Amino acid sequence: MLLEQALRKHLEGCLAYHQANFQTFLANPVGVAEHGDYMETLEKELSKIAHYEDLLGALARQQEG
């Protein structure tokens, strides 16, 4: 139980991190100078968001079963 809680919190933290990056970049893409390809950067962050959402969903399904 403790390990499952720790894993969930870890995944939720990673998800929040990438959501914040995505929203920040959308709001101010010029402020992130090292990213020359805006669409590629947004797609990478969105992919990470989807990844962590999928992992959280899989964890929830495992806890149900």
PDB file of N, H, CA, C and O in Angstrom:
ATOM      1  N   MET A   1       0.813  -1.189   0.000  1.00  0.00           N
ATOM      2  CA  MET A   1       0.000   0.000   0.000  1.00  0.00           C
ATOM      3  C   MET A   1       0.864   1.263   0.000  1.00  0.00           C
ATOM      4  O   MET A   1       0.584   2.200  -0.748  1.00  0.00           O
ATOM      5  N   LEU A   2       1.889   1.298   0.813  1.00  0.00           N
ATOM      6  H   LEU A   2       2.116   0.537   1.421  1.00  0.00           H
ATOM      7  CA  LEU A   2       2.767   2.467   0.882  1.00  0.00           C
ATOM      8  C   LEU A   2       3.478   2.690  -0.447  1.00  0.00           C
ATOM      9  O   LEU A   2       3.606   3.827  -0.900  1.00  0.00           O
ATOM     10  N   LEU A   3       3.943   1.609  -1.074  1.00  0.00           N
ATOM     11  H   LEU A   3       3.839   0.685  -0.706  1.00  0.00           H
ATOM     12  CA  LEU A   3       4.613   1.737  -2.367  1.00  0.00           C
ATOM     13  C   LEU A   3       3.659   2.242  -3.446  1.00  0.00           C
ATOM     14  O   LEU A   3       4.046   3.056  -4.285  1.00  0.00           O
ATOM     15  N   GLU A   4       2.418   1.766  -3.429  1.00  0.00           N
ATOM     16  H   GLU A   4       2.103   1.106  -2.747  1.00  0.00           H
ATOM     17  CA  GLU A   4       1.434   2.240  -4.404  1.00  0.00           C
ATOM     18  C   GLU A   4       1.160   3.726  -4.218  1.00  0.00           C
ATOM     19  O   GLU A   4       1.053   4.464  -5.198  1.00  0.00           O
ATOM     20  N   GLN A   5       1.045   4.170  -2.973  1.00  0.00           N
ATOM     21  H   GLN A   5       1.132   3.571  -2.177  1.00  0.00           H
ATOM     22  CA  GLN A   5       0.816   5.592  -2.706  1.00  0.00           C
ATOM     23  C   GLN A   5       2.000   6.432  -3.172  1.00  0.00           C
ATOM     24  O   GLN A   5       1.822   7.496  -3.766  1.00  0.00           O
ATOM     25  N   ALA A   6       3.194   5.951  -2.900  1.00  0.00           N
ATOM     26  H   ALA A   6       3.339   5.087  -2.418  1.00  0.00           H
ATOM     27  CA  ALA A   6       4.399   6.671  -3.316  1.00  0.00           C
ATOM     28  C   ALA A   6       4.476   6.742  -4.844  1.00  0.00           C
ATOM     29  O   ALA A   6       4.823   7.782  -5.405  1.00  0.00           O
ATOM     30  N   LEU A   7       4.155   5.643  -5.507  1.00  0.00           N
ATOM     31  H   LEU A   7       3.873   4.798  -5.052  1.00  0.00           H
ATOM     32  CA  LEU A   7       4.175   5.629  -6.966  1.00  0.00           C
ATOM     33  C   LEU A   7       3.151   6.604  -7.522  1.00  0.00           C
ATOM     34  O   LEU A   7       3.453   7.353  -8.450  1.00  0.00           O
ATOM     35  N   ARG A   8       1.935   6.605  -6.963  1.00  0.00           N
ATOM     36  H   ARG A   8       1.690   5.996  -6.209  1.00  0.00           H
ATOM     37  CA  ARG A   8       0.897   7.514  -7.441  1.00  0.00           C
ATOM     38  C   ARG A   8       1.342   8.962  -7.282  1.00  0.00           C
ATOM     39  O   ARG A   8       1.182   9.767  -8.200  1.00  0.00           O
ATOM     40  N   LYS A   9       1.897   9.294  -6.127  1.00  0.00           N
ATOM     41  H   LYS A   9       2.027   8.640  -5.382  1.00  0.00           H
ATOM     42  CA  LYS A   9       2.354  10.664  -5.888  1.00  0.00           C
ATOM     43  C   LYS A   9       3.472  11.049  -6.846  1.00  0.00           C
ATOM     44  O   LYS A   9       3.518  12.178  -7.334  1.00  0.00           O
ATOM     45  N   HIS A  10       4.364  10.117  -7.112  1.00  0.00           N
ATOM     46  H   HIS A  10       4.327   9.200  -6.715  1.00  0.00           H
ATOM     47  CA  HIS A  10       5.456  10.366  -8.055  1.00  0.00           C
ATOM     48  C   HIS A  10       4.899  10.658  -9.448  1.00  0.00           C
ATOM     49  O   HIS A  10       5.301  11.624 -10.097  1.00  0.00           O
ATOM     50  N   LEU A  11       3.971   9.813  -9.899  1.00  0.00           N
ATOM     51  H   LEU A  11       3.644   9.029  -9.372  1.00  0.00           H
ATOM     52  CA  LEU A  11       3.383   9.988 -11.227  1.00  0.00           C
ATOM     53  C   LEU A  11       2.594  11.289 -11.305  1.00  0.00           C
ATOM     54  O   LEU A  11       2.660  11.997 -12.310  1.00  0.00           O
ATOM     55  N   GLU A  12       1.845  11.609 -10.241  1.00  0.00           N
ATOM     56  H   GLU A  12       1.792  11.035  -9.424  1.00  0.00           H
ATOM     57  CA  GLU A  12       1.087  12.860 -10.211  1.00  0.00           C
ATOM     58  C   GLU A  12       2.025  14.073 -10.265  1.00  0.00           C
ATOM     59  O   GLU A  12       1.717  15.069 -10.919  1.00  0.00           O
ATOM     60  N   GLY A  13       3.147  13.987  -9.588  1.00  0.00           N
ATOM     61  H   GLY A  13       3.397  13.178  -9.056  1.00  0.00           H
ATOM     62  CA  GLY A  13       4.127  15.074  -9.618  1.00  0.00           C
ATOM     63  C   GLY A  13       4.732  15.264 -10.996  1.00  0.00           C
ATOM     64  O   GLY A  13       4.893  16.391 -11.464  1.00  0.00           O
ATOM     65  N   CYS A  14       5.066  14.156 -11.643  1.00  0.00           N
ATOM     66  H   CYS A  14       4.935  13.240 -11.263  1.00  0.00           H
ATOM     67  CA  CYS A  14       5.610  14.229 -13.000  1.00  0.00           C
ATOM     68  C   CYS A  14       4.580  14.816 -13.956  1.00  0.00           C
ATOM     69  O   CYS A  14       4.916  15.635 -14.811  1.00  0.00           O
ATOM     70  N   LEU A  15       3.329  14.398 -13.810  1.00  0.00           N
ATOM     71  H   LEU A  15       3.056  13.733 -13.115  1.00  0.00           H
ATOM     72  CA  LEU A  15       2.259  14.917 -14.650  1.00  0.00           C
ATOM     73  C   LEU A  15       2.115  16.427 -14.451  1.00  0.00           C
ATOM     74  O   LEU A  15       2.038  17.174 -15.426  1.00  0.00           O
ATOM     75  N   ALA A  16       2.078  16.871 -13.217  1.00  0.00           N
ATOM     76  H   ALA A  16       2.141  16.264 -12.425  1.00  0.00           H
ATOM     77  CA  ALA A  16       1.945  18.299 -12.928  1.00  0.00           C
ATOM     78  C   ALA A  16       3.126  19.092 -13.492  1.00  0.00           C
ATOM     79  O   ALA A  16       2.947  20.203 -13.992  1.00  0.00           O
ATOM     80  N   TYR A  17       4.314  18.531 -13.413  1.00  0.00           N
ATOM     81  H   TYR A  17       4.459  17.629 -13.007  1.00  0.00           H
ATOM     82  CA  TYR A  17       5.522  19.172 -13.939  1.00  0.00           C
ATOM     83  C   TYR A  17       5.390  19.436 -15.437  1.00  0.00           C
ATOM     84  O   TYR A  17       5.659  20.541 -15.908  1.00  0.00           O
ATOM     85  N   HIS A  18       4.976  18.417 -16.175  1.00  0.00           N
ATOM     86  H   HIS A  18       4.757  17.519 -15.792  1.00  0.00           H
ATOM     87  CA  HIS A  18       4.874  18.555 -17.627  1.00  0.00           C
ATOM     88  C   HIS A  18       3.665  19.404 -18.033  1.00  0.00           C
ATOM     89  O   HIS A  18       3.710  20.092 -19.053  1.00  0.00           O
ATOM     90  N   GLN A  19       2.597  19.362 -17.250  1.00  0.00           N
ATOM     91  H   GLN A  19       2.562  18.804 -16.421  1.00  0.00           H
ATOM     92  CA  GLN A  19       1.464  20.246 -17.514  1.00  0.00           C
ATOM     93  C   GLN A  19       1.868  21.705 -17.332  1.00  0.00           C
ATOM     94  O   GLN A  19       1.477  22.565 -18.120  1.00  0.00           O
ATOM     95  N   ALA A  20       2.644  21.979 -16.302  1.00  0.00           N
ATOM     96  H   ALA A  20       2.962  21.280 -15.661  1.00  0.00           H
ATOM     97  CA  ALA A  20       3.113  23.343 -16.064  1.00  0.00           C
ATOM     98  C   ALA A  20       4.026  23.805 -17.196  1.00  0.00           C
ATOM     99  O   ALA A  20       3.914  24.939 -17.662  1.00  0.00           O
ATOM    100  N   ASN A  21       4.921  22.937 -17.635  1.00  0.00           N
ATOM    101  H   ASN A  21       5.012  22.016 -17.257  1.00  0.00           H
ATOM    102  CA  ASN A  21       5.797  23.279 -18.766  1.00  0.00           C
ATOM    103  C   ASN A  21       4.975  23.603 -19.996  1.00  0.00           C
ATOM    104  O   ASN A  21       5.227  24.602 -20.669  1.00  0.00           O
ATOM    105  N   PHE A  22       3.988  22.764 -20.295  1.00  0.00           N
ATOM    106  H   PHE A  22       3.783  21.952 -19.747  1.00  0.00           H
ATOM    107  CA  PHE A  22       3.157  22.938 -21.474  1.00  0.00           C
ATOM    108  C   PHE A  22       2.407  24.269 -21.414  1.00  0.00           C
ATOM    109  O   PHE A  22       2.420  25.036 -22.377  1.00  0.00           O
ATOM    110  N   GLN A  23       1.754  24.540 -20.284  1.00  0.00           N
ATOM    111  H   GLN A  23       1.743  23.917 -19.502  1.00  0.00           H
ATOM    112  CA  GLN A  23       0.983  25.776 -20.136  1.00  0.00           C
ATOM    113  C   GLN A  23       1.879  27.014 -20.173  1.00  0.00           C
ATOM    114  O   GLN A  23       1.517  28.029 -20.769  1.00  0.00           O
ATOM    115  N   THR A  24       3.028  26.931 -19.545  1.00  0.00           N
ATOM    116  H   THR A  24       3.323  26.107 -19.061  1.00  0.00           H
ATOM    117  CA  THR A  24       3.963  28.051 -19.543  1.00  0.00           C
ATOM    118  C   THR A  24       4.469  28.331 -20.946  1.00  0.00           C
ATOM    119  O   THR A  24       4.555  29.486 -21.364  1.00  0.00           O
ATOM    120  N   PHE A  25       4.798  27.286 -21.664  1.00  0.00           N
ATOM    121  H   PHE A  25       4.728  26.347 -21.325  1.00  0.00           H
ATOM    122  CA  PHE A  25       5.309  27.452 -23.008  1.00  0.00           C
ATOM    123  C   PHE A  25       4.230  28.014 -23.932  1.00  0.00           C
ATOM    124  O   PHE A  25       4.525  28.849 -24.787  1.00  0.00           O
ATOM    125  N   LEU A  26       2.979  27.565 -23.768  1.00  0.00           N
ATOM    126  H   LEU A  26       2.739  26.887 -23.073  1.00  0.00           H
ATOM    127  CA  LEU A  26       1.885  28.116 -24.572  1.00  0.00           C
ATOM    128  C   LEU A  26       1.702  29.615 -24.296  1.00  0.00           C
ATOM    129  O   LEU A  26       1.480  30.402 -25.215  1.00  0.00           O
ATOM    130  N   ALA A  27       1.798  29.985 -23.044  1.00  0.00           N
ATOM    131  H   ALA A  27       1.979  29.345 -22.297  1.00  0.00           H
ATOM    132  CA  ALA A  27       1.564  31.370 -22.651  1.00  0.00           C
ATOM    133  C   ALA A  27       2.692  32.302 -23.083  1.00  0.00           C
ATOM    134  O   ALA A  27       2.457  33.477 -23.367  1.00  0.00           O
ATOM    135  N   ASN A  28       3.931  31.773 -23.135  1.00  0.00           N
ATOM    136  H   ASN A  28       4.122  30.818 -22.905  1.00  0.00           H
ATOM    137  CA  ASN A  28       5.074  32.633 -23.432  1.00  0.00           C
ATOM    138  C   ASN A  28       6.175  31.847 -24.137  1.00  0.00           C
ATOM    139  O   ASN A  28       7.219  31.599 -23.534  1.00  0.00           O
ATOM    140  N   PRO A  29       5.980  31.447 -25.391  1.00  0.00           N
ATOM    141  CA  PRO A  29       6.993  30.643 -26.085  1.00  0.00           C
ATOM    142  C   PRO A  29       8.298  31.383 -26.329  1.00  0.00           C
ATOM    143  O   PRO A  29       9.344  30.746 -26.452  1.00  0.00           O
ATOM    144  N   VAL A  30       8.268  32.687 -26.402  1.00  0.00           N
ATOM    145  H   VAL A  30       7.418  33.204 -26.302  1.00  0.00           H
ATOM    146  CA  VAL A  30       9.474  33.467 -26.654  1.00  0.00           C
ATOM    147  C   VAL A  30      10.406  33.436 -25.453  1.00  0.00           C
ATOM    148  O   VAL A  30      11.615  33.610 -25.601  1.00  0.00           O
ATOM    149  N   GLY A  31       9.854  33.216 -24.270  1.00  0.00           N
ATOM    150  H   GLY A  31       8.871  33.074 -24.150  1.00  0.00           H
ATOM    151  CA  GLY A  31      10.653  33.224 -23.055  1.00  0.00           C
ATOM    152  C   GLY A  31      11.538  32.014 -22.880  1.00  0.00           C
ATOM    153  O   GLY A  31      12.351  31.973 -21.956  1.00  0.00           O
ATOM    154  N   VAL A  32      11.400  31.028 -23.744  1.00  0.00           N
ATOM    155  H   VAL A  32      10.740  31.061 -24.494  1.00  0.00           H
ATOM    156  CA  VAL A  32      12.205  29.814 -23.646  1.00  0.00           C
ATOM    157  C   VAL A  32      13.129  29.780 -24.853  1.00  0.00           C
ATOM    158  O   VAL A  32      12.816  29.177 -25.879  1.00  0.00           O
ATOM    159  N   ALA A  33      14.259  30.430 -24.712  1.00  0.00           N
ATOM    160  H   ALA A  33      14.514  30.919 -23.879  1.00  0.00           H
ATOM    161  CA  ALA A  33      15.147  30.682 -25.849  1.00  0.00           C
ATOM    162  C   ALA A  33      15.775  29.426 -26.442  1.00  0.00           C
ATOM    163  O   ALA A  33      16.043  29.391 -27.643  1.00  0.00           O
ATOM    164  N   GLU A  34      16.016  28.402 -25.641  1.00  0.00           N
ATOM    165  H   GLU A  34      15.798  28.431 -24.666  1.00  0.00           H
ATOM    166  CA  GLU A  34      16.724  27.230 -26.167  1.00  0.00           C
ATOM    167  C   GLU A  34      15.838  26.342 -27.034  1.00  0.00           C
ATOM    168  O   GLU A  34      16.321  25.366 -27.609  1.00  0.00           O
ATOM    169  N   HIS A  35      14.551  26.663 -27.135  1.00  0.00           N
ATOM    170  H   HIS A  35      14.159  27.455 -26.668  1.00  0.00           H
ATOM    171  CA  HIS A  35      13.631  25.858 -27.937  1.00  0.00           C
ATOM    172  C   HIS A  35      13.354  26.582 -29.249  1.00  0.00           C
ATOM    173  O   HIS A  35      12.588  27.546 -29.281  1.00  0.00           O
ATOM    174  N   GLY A  36      13.967  26.127 -30.316  1.00  0.00           N
ATOM    175  H   GLY A  36      14.589  25.344 -30.290  1.00  0.00           H
ATOM    176  CA  GLY A  36      13.776  26.754 -31.609  1.00  0.00           C
ATOM    177  C   GLY A  36      12.544  26.264 -32.331  1.00  0.00           C
ATOM    178  O   GLY A  36      11.939  27.020 -33.091  1.00  0.00           O
ATOM    179  N   ASP A  37      12.159  25.039 -32.120  1.00  0.00           N
ATOM    180  H   ASP A  37      12.651  24.425 -31.502  1.00  0.00           H
ATOM    181  CA  ASP A  37      11.008  24.456 -32.791  1.00  0.00           C
ATOM    182  C   ASP A  37       9.857  24.377 -31.786  1.00  0.00           C
ATOM    183  O   ASP A  37       9.774  23.438 -30.995  1.00  0.00           O
ATOM    184  N   TYR A  38       8.980  25.366 -31.829  1.00  0.00           N
ATOM    185  H   TYR A  38       9.047  26.129 -32.472  1.00  0.00           H
ATOM    186  CA  TYR A  38       7.908  25.459 -30.842  1.00  0.00           C
ATOM    187  C   TYR A  38       6.966  24.255 -30.892  1.00  0.00           C
ATOM    188  O   TYR A  38       6.612  23.694 -29.855  1.00  0.00           O
ATOM    189  N   MET A  39       6.570  23.868 -32.087  1.00  0.00           N
ATOM    190  H   MET A  39       6.858  24.324 -32.929  1.00  0.00           H
ATOM    191  CA  MET A  39       5.625  22.760 -32.215  1.00  0.00           C
ATOM    192  C   MET A  39       6.231  21.454 -31.702  1.00  0.00           C
ATOM    193  O   MET A  39       5.544  20.671 -31.045  1.00  0.00           O
ATOM    194  N   GLU A  40       7.486  21.216 -31.990  1.00  0.00           N
ATOM    195  H   GLU A  40       8.044  21.852 -32.524  1.00  0.00           H
ATOM    196  CA  GLU A  40       8.152  19.999 -31.505  1.00  0.00           C
ATOM    197  C   GLU A  40       8.214  19.996 -29.980  1.00  0.00           C
ATOM    198  O   GLU A  40       7.990  18.965 -29.345  1.00  0.00           O
ATOM    199  N   THR A  41       8.514  21.135 -29.410  1.00  0.00           N
ATOM    200  H   THR A  41       8.696  21.971 -29.926  1.00  0.00           H
ATOM    201  CA  THR A  41       8.590  21.238 -27.953  1.00  0.00           C
ATOM    202  C   THR A  41       7.226  20.989 -27.322  1.00  0.00           C
ATOM    203  O   THR A  41       7.123  20.251 -26.342  1.00  0.00           O
ATOM    204  N   LEU A  42       6.172  21.601 -27.879  1.00  0.00           N
ATOM    205  H   LEU A  42       6.256  22.200 -28.675  1.00  0.00           H
ATOM    206  CA  LEU A  42       4.825  21.376 -27.360  1.00  0.00           C
ATOM    207  C   LEU A  42       4.419  19.917 -27.487  1.00  0.00           C
ATOM    208  O   LEU A  42       3.824  19.346 -26.573  1.00  0.00           O
ATOM    209  N   GLU A  43       4.745  19.316 -28.634  1.00  0.00           N
ATOM    210  H   GLU A  43       5.228  19.780 -29.376  1.00  0.00           H
ATOM    211  CA  GLU A  43       4.400  17.907 -28.852  1.00  0.00           C
ATOM    212  C   GLU A  43       5.114  16.997 -27.862  1.00  0.00           C
ATOM    213  O   GLU A  43       4.523  16.037 -27.367  1.00  0.00           O
ATOM    214  N   LYS A  44       6.363  17.283 -27.573  1.00  0.00           N
ATOM    215  H   LYS A  44       6.844  18.063 -27.975  1.00  0.00           H
ATOM    216  CA  LYS A  44       7.106  16.479 -26.598  1.00  0.00           C
ATOM    217  C   LYS A  44       6.479  16.583 -25.207  1.00  0.00           C
ATOM    218  O   LYS A  44       6.318  15.573 -24.522  1.00  0.00           O
ATOM    219  N   GLU A  45       6.129  17.786 -24.794  1.00  0.00           N
ATOM    220  H   GLU A  45       6.260  18.607 -25.351  1.00  0.00           H
ATOM    221  CA  GLU A  45       5.507  17.954 -23.483  1.00  0.00           C
ATOM    222  C   GLU A  45       4.143  17.271 -23.444  1.00  0.00           C
ATOM    223  O   GLU A  45       3.802  16.623 -22.455  1.00  0.00           O
ATOM    224  N   LEU A  46       3.365  17.411 -24.511  1.00  0.00           N
ATOM    225  H   LEU A  46       3.642  17.938 -25.315  1.00  0.00           H
ATOM    226  CA  LEU A  46       2.055  16.768 -24.571  1.00  0.00           C
ATOM    227  C   LEU A  46       2.188  15.251 -24.526  1.00  0.00           C
ATOM    228  O   LEU A  46       1.373  14.570 -23.904  1.00  0.00           O
ATOM    229  N   SER A  47       3.207  14.729 -25.179  1.00  0.00           N
ATOM    230  H   SER A  47       3.869  15.282 -25.684  1.00  0.00           H
ATOM    231  CA  SER A  47       3.465  13.294 -25.142  1.00  0.00           C
ATOM    232  C   SER A  47       3.783  12.825 -23.730  1.00  0.00           C
ATOM    233  O   SER A  47       3.332  11.759 -23.310  1.00  0.00           O
ATOM    234  N   LYS A  48       4.549  13.609 -23.005  1.00  0.00           N
ATOM    235  H   LYS A  48       4.916  14.474 -23.346  1.00  0.00           H
ATOM    236  CA  LYS A  48       4.873  13.260 -21.622  1.00  0.00           C
ATOM    237  C   LYS A  48       3.627  13.320 -20.737  1.00  0.00           C
ATOM    238  O   LYS A  48       3.452  12.489 -19.846  1.00  0.00           O
ATOM    239  N   ILE A  49       2.763  14.309 -20.986  1.00  0.00           N
ATOM    240  H   ILE A  49       2.905  14.985 -21.710  1.00  0.00           H
ATOM    241  CA  ILE A  49       1.507  14.407 -20.245  1.00  0.00           C
ATOM    242  C   ILE A  49       0.675  13.149 -20.477  1.00  0.00           C
ATOM    243  O   ILE A  49       0.174  12.542 -19.531  1.00  0.00           O
ATOM    244  N   ALA A  50       0.534  12.766 -21.744  1.00  0.00           N
ATOM    245  H   ALA A  50       0.941  13.260 -22.513  1.00  0.00           H
ATOM    246  CA  ALA A  50      -0.245  11.567 -22.082  1.00  0.00           C
ATOM    247  C   ALA A  50       0.363  10.323 -21.437  1.00  0.00           C
ATOM    248  O   ALA A  50      -0.365   9.453 -20.960  1.00  0.00           O
ATOM    249  N   HIS A  51       1.675  10.237 -21.422  1.00  0.00           N
ATOM    250  H   HIS A  51       2.266  10.944 -21.810  1.00  0.00           H
ATOM    251  CA  HIS A  51       2.372   9.088 -20.828  1.00  0.00           C
ATOM    252  C   HIS A  51       2.024   8.947 -19.342  1.00  0.00           C
ATOM    253  O   HIS A  51       1.673   7.860 -18.882  1.00  0.00           O
ATOM    254  N   TYR A  52       2.123  10.042 -18.606  1.00  0.00           N
ATOM    255  H   TYR A  52       2.408  10.924 -18.980  1.00  0.00           H
ATOM    256  CA  TYR A  52       1.850   9.969 -17.167  1.00  0.00           C
ATOM    257  C   TYR A  52       0.365   9.784 -16.879  1.00  0.00           C
ATOM    258  O   TYR A  52       0.006   9.133 -15.898  1.00  0.00           O
ATOM    259  N   GLU A  53      -0.505  10.346 -17.719  1.00  0.00           N
ATOM    260  H   GLU A  53      -0.213  10.876 -18.516  1.00  0.00           H
ATOM    261  CA  GLU A  53      -1.937  10.080 -17.561  1.00  0.00           C
ATOM    262  C   GLU A  53      -2.232   8.595 -17.784  1.00  0.00           C
ATOM    263  O   GLU A  53      -3.024   7.995 -17.058  1.00  0.00           O
ATOM    264  N   ASP A  54      -1.591   8.015 -18.790  1.00  0.00           N
ATOM    265  H   ASP A  54      -0.947   8.503 -19.380  1.00  0.00           H
ATOM    266  CA  ASP A  54      -1.763   6.583 -19.054  1.00  0.00           C
ATOM    267  C   ASP A  54      -1.276   5.735 -17.884  1.00  0.00           C
ATOM    268  O   ASP A  54      -1.942   4.781 -17.484  1.00  0.00           O
ATOM    269  N   LEU A  55      -0.125   6.081 -17.341  1.00  0.00           N
ATOM    270  H   LEU A  55       0.417   6.857 -17.666  1.00  0.00           H
ATOM    271  CA  LEU A  55       0.408   5.332 -16.201  1.00  0.00           C
ATOM    272  C   LEU A  55      -0.505   5.431 -14.987  1.00  0.00           C
ATOM    273  O   LEU A  55      -0.728   4.440 -14.291  1.00  0.00           O
ATOM    274  N   LEU A  56      -1.028   6.615 -14.734  1.00  0.00           N
ATOM    275  H   LEU A  56      -0.847   7.419 -15.300  1.00  0.00           H
ATOM    276  CA  LEU A  56      -1.951   6.773 -13.606  1.00  0.00           C
ATOM    277  C   LEU A  56      -3.228   5.965 -13.831  1.00  0.00           C
ATOM    278  O   LEU A  56      -3.766   5.380 -12.892  1.00  0.00           O
ATOM    279  N   GLY A  57      -3.706   5.931 -15.062  1.00  0.00           N
ATOM    280  H   GLY A  57      -3.269   6.406 -15.825  1.00  0.00           H
ATOM    281  CA  GLY A  57      -4.886   5.127 -15.378  1.00  0.00           C
ATOM    282  C   GLY A  57      -4.626   3.645 -15.189  1.00  0.00           C
ATOM    283  O   GLY A  57      -5.469   2.922 -14.658  1.00  0.00           O
ATOM    284  N   ALA A  58      -3.459   3.196 -15.625  1.00  0.00           N
ATOM    285  H   ALA A  58      -2.774   3.784 -16.056  1.00  0.00           H
ATOM    286  CA  ALA A  58      -3.101   1.792 -15.468  1.00  0.00           C
ATOM    287  C   ALA A  58      -2.976   1.425 -13.992  1.00  0.00           C
ATOM    288  O   ALA A  58      -3.394   0.343 -13.581  1.00  0.00           O
ATOM    289  N   LEU A  59      -2.406   2.315 -13.204  1.00  0.00           N
ATOM    290  H   LEU A  59      -2.066   3.194 -13.538  1.00  0.00           H
ATOM    291  CA  LEU A  59      -2.287   2.066 -11.770  1.00  0.00           C
ATOM    292  C   LEU A  59      -3.667   1.965 -11.128  1.00  0.00           C
ATOM    293  O   LEU A  59      -3.903   1.086 -10.299  1.00  0.00           O
ATOM    294  N   ALA A  60      -4.572   2.855 -11.504  1.00  0.00           N
ATOM    295  H   ALA A  60      -4.380   3.569 -12.178  1.00  0.00           H
ATOM    296  CA  ALA A  60      -5.932   2.831 -10.950  1.00  0.00           C
ATOM    297  C   ALA A  60      -6.630   1.526 -11.319  1.00  0.00           C
ATOM    298  O   ALA A  60      -7.323   0.947 -10.481  1.00  0.00           O
ATOM    299  N   ARG A  61      -6.466   1.054 -12.540  1.00  0.00           N
ATOM    300  H   ARG A  61      -5.903   1.524 -13.220  1.00  0.00           H
ATOM    301  CA  ARG A  61      -7.089  -0.204 -12.955  1.00  0.00           C
ATOM    302  C   ARG A  61      -6.511  -1.383 -12.187  1.00  0.00           C
ATOM    303  O   ARG A  61      -7.236  -2.323 -11.860  1.00  0.00           O
ATOM    304  N   GLN A  62      -5.231  -1.347 -11.897  1.00  0.00           N
ATOM    305  H   GLN A  62      -4.642  -0.583 -12.162  1.00  0.00           H
ATOM    306  CA  GLN A  62      -4.613  -2.431 -11.130  1.00  0.00           C
ATOM    307  C   GLN A  62      -5.127  -2.452  -9.693  1.00  0.00           C
ATOM    308  O   GLN A  62      -5.282  -3.519  -9.099  1.00  0.00           O
ATOM    309  N   GLN A  63      -5.385  -1.294  -9.149  1.00  0.00           N
ATOM    310  H   GLN A  63      -5.259  -0.427  -9.632  1.00  0.00           H
ATOM    311  CA  GLN A  63      -5.880  -1.199  -7.774  1.00  0.00           C
ATOM    312  C   GLN A  63      -7.338  -1.662  -7.690  1.00  0.00           C
ATOM    313  O   GLN A  63      -7.775  -2.142  -6.644  1.00  0.00           O
ATOM    314  N   GLU A  64      -8.084  -1.520  -8.776  1.00  0.00           N
ATOM    315  H   GLU A  64      -7.729  -1.129  -9.626  1.00  0.00           H
ATOM    316  CA  GLU A  64      -9.482  -1.972  -8.808  1.00  0.00           C
ATOM    317  C   GLU A  64      -9.567  -3.487  -8.868  1.00  0.00           C
ATOM    318  O   GLU A  64     -10.460  -4.100  -8.284  1.00  0.00           O
ATOM    319  N   GLY A  65      -8.623  -4.077  -9.585  1.00  0.00           N
ATOM    320  H   GLY A  65      -7.898  -3.579 -10.060  1.00  0.00           H
ATOM    321  CA  GLY A  65      -8.688  -5.530  -9.842  1.00  0.00           C
ATOM    322  C   GLY A  65      -8.059  -6.383  -8.855  1.00  0.00           C
ATOM    323  O   GLY A  65      -8.070  -7.605  -8.999  1.00  0.00           O
TER     324      GLY A  65
END
